[in-house]
Amino acid sequence: MTQKQRSMLIFSILMVGTILLSACTQSLSAAPAETPTQIPTGLFVSPIASVENPMEMIEQFAKQTEAAQTVAAGGDPVTTGTPDTGATSTDGTSVAIVTATPTVEVNVSTPTNANADAATDVPATSAPAATSVPPGVRPPSYTLMSGEFPYCIARRYNVDPDALLAASGLTPAEAYNLVAGTVLTIPQNAGGFPGSRSLQAHPASYSVVSGDETVYSIACKYGDVDPNAIATANNISASSKLTVGQVLQIP
Protein backbone atom coordinates (compact mmCIF):
# COMPACT_ATOMS: atom_id res chain seq x y z
CA MET A 1 0.00 0.00 0.00
CA THR A 2 1.34 3.38 -0.89
CA GLN A 3 1.67 6.25 1.45
CA LYS A 4 -1.22 7.98 -0.18
CA GLN A 5 -3.55 5.05 0.20
CA ARG A 6 -2.60 4.64 3.86
CA SER A 7 -3.39 8.28 4.49
CA MET A 8 -6.79 7.97 2.81
CA LEU A 9 -7.65 4.91 4.95
CA ILE A 10 -6.75 6.66 8.17
CA PHE A 11 -8.78 9.67 7.13
CA SER A 12 -11.77 7.50 6.33
CA ILE A 13 -11.57 5.77 9.73
CA LEU A 14 -11.41 9.11 11.51
CA MET A 15 -14.43 10.41 9.61
CA VAL A 16 -16.49 7.35 10.45
CA GLY A 17 -15.49 7.60 14.12
CA THR A 18 -16.37 11.28 14.21
CA ILE A 19 -19.81 10.60 12.74
CA LEU A 20 -20.53 7.79 15.25
CA LEU A 21 -19.39 9.87 18.20
CA SER A 22 -21.59 12.72 17.08
CA ALA A 23 -24.64 10.44 16.87
CA CYS A 24 -24.11 9.11 20.41
CA THR A 25 -23.89 12.54 21.97
CA GLN A 26 -27.08 13.87 20.40
CA SER A 27 -29.90 14.49 22.94
CA LEU A 28 -32.82 12.09 22.90
CA SER A 29 -36.30 13.49 22.58
CA ALA A 30 -38.05 13.99 25.92
CA ALA A 31 -40.40 11.20 27.03
CA PRO A 32 -44.08 12.12 27.44
CA ALA A 33 -45.08 13.21 30.95
CA GLU A 34 -46.58 10.45 33.11
CA THR A 35 -50.20 10.86 34.06
CA PRO A 36 -51.00 9.18 37.41
CA THR A 37 -53.94 6.80 37.33
CA GLN A 38 -56.54 7.48 40.04
CA ILE A 39 -57.31 4.40 42.09
CA PRO A 40 -60.70 4.32 43.88
CA THR A 41 -60.49 4.44 47.65
CA GLY A 42 -63.87 2.84 48.40
CA LEU A 43 -64.57 -0.13 50.64
CA PHE A 44 -61.79 -2.74 50.66
CA VAL A 45 -59.76 -0.74 48.13
CA SER A 46 -56.59 1.18 49.03
CA PRO A 47 -53.93 2.71 46.83
CA ILE A 48 -50.83 0.62 46.55
CA ALA A 49 -47.96 2.39 48.17
CA SER A 50 -44.55 2.30 46.66
CA VAL A 51 -42.33 -0.30 48.21
CA GLU A 52 -38.74 0.45 48.88
CA ASN A 53 -37.97 -3.01 50.29
CA PRO A 54 -40.14 -5.76 48.72
CA MET A 55 -38.76 -8.46 51.01
CA GLU A 56 -39.76 -6.51 54.11
CA MET A 57 -43.31 -6.15 52.77
CA ILE A 58 -43.56 -9.89 52.05
CA GLU A 59 -42.28 -10.75 55.54
CA GLN A 60 -44.82 -8.38 57.18
CA PHE A 61 -47.65 -9.86 55.09
CA ALA A 62 -46.67 -13.41 56.16
CA LYS A 63 -46.73 -12.40 59.86
CA GLN A 64 -50.21 -10.86 59.53
CA THR A 65 -51.55 -13.96 57.73
CA GLU A 66 -50.19 -16.27 60.46
CA ALA A 67 -51.76 -14.12 63.21
CA ALA A 68 -55.14 -14.09 61.46
CA GLN A 69 -55.13 -17.90 61.08
CA THR A 70 -54.29 -18.36 64.77
CA VAL A 71 -57.18 -16.12 65.89
CA ALA A 72 -59.62 -17.90 63.56
CA ALA A 73 -58.59 -21.26 65.10
CA GLY A 74 -59.48 -20.01 68.59
CA GLY A 75 -55.95 -19.43 69.91
CA ASP A 76 -53.92 -16.38 70.80
CA PRO A 77 -52.14 -14.63 67.94
CA VAL A 78 -48.41 -15.31 67.75
CA THR A 79 -46.31 -12.19 67.30
CA THR A 80 -42.64 -11.58 66.90
CA GLY A 81 -40.87 -8.39 67.73
CA THR A 82 -42.96 -5.49 69.00
CA PRO A 83 -46.60 -6.57 69.57
CA ASP A 84 -49.25 -4.76 67.58
CA THR A 85 -52.42 -3.49 69.24
CA GLY A 86 -54.51 -4.65 66.30
CA ALA A 87 -54.48 -5.72 62.70
CA THR A 88 -53.14 -3.16 60.22
CA SER A 89 -54.93 -2.60 56.94
CA THR A 90 -53.12 -1.80 53.73
CA ASP A 91 -53.69 1.93 54.22
CA GLY A 92 -51.94 1.89 57.63
CA THR A 93 -55.13 2.13 59.75
CA SER A 94 -55.23 -0.07 62.86
CA VAL A 95 -58.31 -2.29 62.99
CA ALA A 96 -59.29 -3.84 66.32
CA ILE A 97 -60.53 -7.43 66.08
CA VAL A 98 -63.18 -8.21 68.71
CA THR A 99 -64.53 -11.71 68.99
CA ALA A 100 -67.66 -11.80 71.13
CA THR A 101 -69.23 -14.98 72.37
CA PRO A 102 -72.97 -14.45 72.77
CA THR A 103 -74.40 -15.67 76.05
CA VAL A 104 -77.81 -17.23 75.90
CA GLU A 105 -79.73 -17.52 79.14
CA VAL A 106 -82.23 -20.34 79.15
CA ASN A 107 -84.95 -19.96 81.70
CA VAL A 108 -86.31 -23.42 82.41
CA SER A 109 -89.45 -23.11 84.40
CA THR A 110 -91.70 -25.83 85.64
CA PRO A 111 -95.26 -25.24 84.56
CA THR A 112 -97.52 -24.91 87.54
CA ASN A 113 -101.00 -26.30 87.34
CA ALA A 114 -103.05 -24.51 89.90
CA ASN A 115 -105.61 -27.27 89.81
CA ALA A 116 -103.14 -30.18 89.88
CA ASP A 117 -103.27 -30.56 93.65
CA ALA A 118 -106.85 -29.49 94.03
CA ALA A 119 -109.01 -32.25 95.37
CA THR A 120 -111.90 -33.25 93.18
CA ASP A 121 -115.03 -33.94 95.09
CA VAL A 122 -116.74 -36.91 93.48
CA PRO A 123 -119.89 -37.98 95.17
CA ALA A 124 -119.47 -41.59 96.21
CA THR A 125 -122.13 -44.06 95.28
CA SER A 126 -122.81 -46.30 98.22
CA ALA A 127 -125.55 -48.59 99.35
CA PRO A 128 -128.33 -46.99 101.40
CA ALA A 129 -127.66 -46.96 105.12
CA ALA A 130 -129.62 -49.47 107.14
CA THR A 131 -132.07 -48.20 109.74
CA SER A 132 -131.45 -49.56 113.21
CA VAL A 133 -133.74 -48.70 116.09
CA PRO A 134 -134.37 -50.26 119.49
CA PRO A 135 -137.12 -52.92 119.62
CA GLY A 136 -140.62 -51.47 119.92
CA VAL A 137 -139.60 -48.05 118.52
CA ARG A 138 -140.87 -46.70 115.18
CA PRO A 139 -138.35 -44.68 113.18
CA PRO A 140 -139.76 -41.61 111.39
CA SER A 141 -138.61 -43.01 108.04
CA TYR A 142 -136.99 -46.11 106.59
CA THR A 143 -134.86 -46.69 103.49
CA LEU A 144 -135.61 -49.96 101.74
CA MET A 145 -132.69 -52.35 101.29
CA SER A 146 -132.34 -55.07 98.63
CA GLY A 147 -134.99 -57.77 99.17
CA GLU A 148 -137.31 -55.61 101.33
CA PHE A 149 -140.82 -54.22 100.65
CA PRO A 150 -143.36 -52.07 102.56
CA TYR A 151 -145.40 -54.94 104.08
CA CYS A 152 -142.20 -56.43 105.53
CA ILE A 153 -141.42 -53.08 107.18
CA ALA A 154 -145.00 -52.80 108.50
CA ARG A 155 -144.63 -56.18 110.27
CA ARG A 156 -141.17 -55.30 111.63
CA TYR A 157 -142.23 -52.00 113.19
CA ASN A 158 -145.84 -53.02 113.97
CA VAL A 159 -147.45 -50.42 111.69
CA ASP A 160 -150.71 -50.65 109.78
CA PRO A 161 -149.55 -51.28 106.17
CA ASP A 162 -152.32 -49.13 104.63
CA ALA A 163 -151.31 -46.17 106.81
CA LEU A 164 -147.66 -46.76 105.87
CA LEU A 165 -148.42 -46.72 102.14
CA ALA A 166 -150.62 -43.64 102.44
CA ALA A 167 -147.99 -41.73 104.42
CA SER A 168 -145.40 -42.65 101.78
CA GLY A 169 -147.64 -41.70 98.84
CA LEU A 170 -147.80 -45.25 97.51
CA THR A 171 -150.56 -47.57 96.34
CA PRO A 172 -150.87 -51.30 97.13
CA ALA A 173 -150.02 -52.04 93.47
CA GLU A 174 -146.68 -50.26 93.87
CA ALA A 175 -145.76 -51.98 97.12
CA TYR A 176 -143.93 -54.90 95.51
CA ASN A 177 -142.30 -52.93 92.69
CA LEU A 178 -140.10 -50.59 94.70
CA VAL A 179 -136.33 -50.51 94.38
CA ALA A 180 -133.65 -50.37 97.03
CA GLY A 181 -133.14 -46.83 98.23
CA THR A 182 -136.82 -45.93 98.29
CA VAL A 183 -137.58 -43.97 101.45
CA LEU A 184 -140.77 -44.83 103.33
CA THR A 185 -142.46 -42.48 105.76
CA ILE A 186 -143.59 -44.32 108.88
CA PRO A 187 -146.62 -42.74 110.58
CA GLN A 188 -146.08 -42.45 114.30
CA ASN A 189 -149.77 -42.34 115.29
CA ALA A 190 -150.98 -45.19 113.06
CA GLY A 191 -152.38 -48.40 114.44
CA GLY A 192 -150.47 -51.65 114.71
CA PHE A 193 -150.16 -54.39 112.14
CA PRO A 194 -153.39 -56.35 111.84
CA GLY A 195 -152.93 -60.02 112.59
CA SER A 196 -149.76 -61.90 113.48
CA ARG A 197 -146.52 -60.13 112.63
CA SER A 198 -144.49 -63.37 112.59
CA LEU A 199 -144.47 -65.45 109.42
CA GLN A 200 -142.31 -68.30 110.71
CA ALA A 201 -141.46 -69.60 114.14
CA HIS A 202 -138.12 -68.56 115.60
CA PRO A 203 -135.50 -68.90 117.03
CA ALA A 204 -134.53 -71.28 114.30
CA SER A 205 -131.78 -72.27 111.90
CA TYR A 206 -132.09 -71.26 108.27
CA SER A 207 -130.19 -72.64 105.27
CA VAL A 208 -129.64 -70.12 102.52
CA VAL A 209 -131.23 -71.12 99.20
CA SER A 210 -131.05 -69.69 95.69
CA GLY A 211 -132.92 -66.40 95.55
CA ASP A 212 -131.97 -65.31 99.05
CA GLU A 213 -130.29 -62.01 98.33
CA THR A 214 -129.33 -60.57 101.68
CA VAL A 215 -129.88 -60.83 105.40
CA TYR A 216 -132.63 -58.24 104.88
CA SER A 217 -134.63 -60.52 102.57
CA ILE A 218 -134.33 -63.43 105.04
CA ALA A 219 -135.56 -61.18 107.86
CA CYS A 220 -138.65 -60.41 105.76
CA LYS A 221 -139.38 -64.16 105.55
CA TYR A 222 -139.73 -64.19 109.34
CA GLY A 223 -141.76 -60.99 109.48
CA ASP A 224 -140.96 -59.44 112.81
CA VAL A 225 -137.19 -60.19 112.96
CA ASP A 226 -134.72 -57.31 112.72
CA PRO A 227 -131.95 -58.00 110.12
CA ASN A 228 -129.33 -56.47 112.42
CA ALA A 229 -130.25 -59.05 115.06
CA ILE A 230 -129.64 -61.85 112.52
CA ALA A 231 -126.26 -60.37 111.59
CA THR A 232 -125.21 -60.12 115.24
CA ALA A 233 -126.27 -63.70 115.99
CA ASN A 234 -124.07 -64.98 113.10
CA ASN A 235 -121.08 -62.62 113.54
CA ILE A 236 -121.55 -61.09 110.09
CA SER A 237 -122.59 -57.70 108.79
CA ALA A 238 -126.11 -57.08 107.59
CA SER A 239 -124.72 -56.34 104.11
CA SER A 240 -122.69 -59.57 103.87
CA LYS A 241 -123.03 -61.61 100.68
CA LEU A 242 -124.68 -64.95 101.37
CA THR A 243 -123.89 -68.29 99.71
CA VAL A 244 -126.24 -71.15 98.95
CA GLY A 245 -126.19 -73.71 101.79
CA GLN A 246 -124.93 -71.23 104.37
CA VAL A 247 -126.69 -71.80 107.72
CA LEU A 248 -127.89 -68.77 109.66
CA GLN A 249 -129.20 -68.60 113.21
CA ILE A 250 -132.46 -66.68 113.44
CA PRO A 251 -132.98 -65.17 116.94
Sequence and secondary structure as in RCSB ss.txt:
>XXXX:A:sequence
MTQKQRSMLIFSILMVGTILLSACTQSLSAAPAETPTQIPTGLFVSPIASVENPMEMIEQFAKQTEAAQTVAAGG
DPVTTGTPDTGATSTDGTSVAIVTATPTVEVNVSTPTNANADAATDVPATSAPAATSVPPGVRPPSYTLMSGEFP
YCIARRYNVDPDALLAASGLTPAEAYNLVAGTVLTIPQNAGGFPGSRSLQAHPASYSVVSGDETVYSIACKYGDV
DPNAIATANNISASSKLTVGQVLQIP
>XXXX:A:secstr
  HHHHHHHHHHHHHHHHHHHHHHTS               STT       S HHHHHHHHHHHHHHHHHHHTTS
     SS  SSEE TTS EE                  TTTS                 TT   SEEE  TT  H
HHHHHHTT  HHHHHHHTT  GGGTTS  TT EEE  SSS   SS S SS SSEEEE  TT   HHHHHHHHSS 
 HHHHHHHTTS TT    TT EEEE 
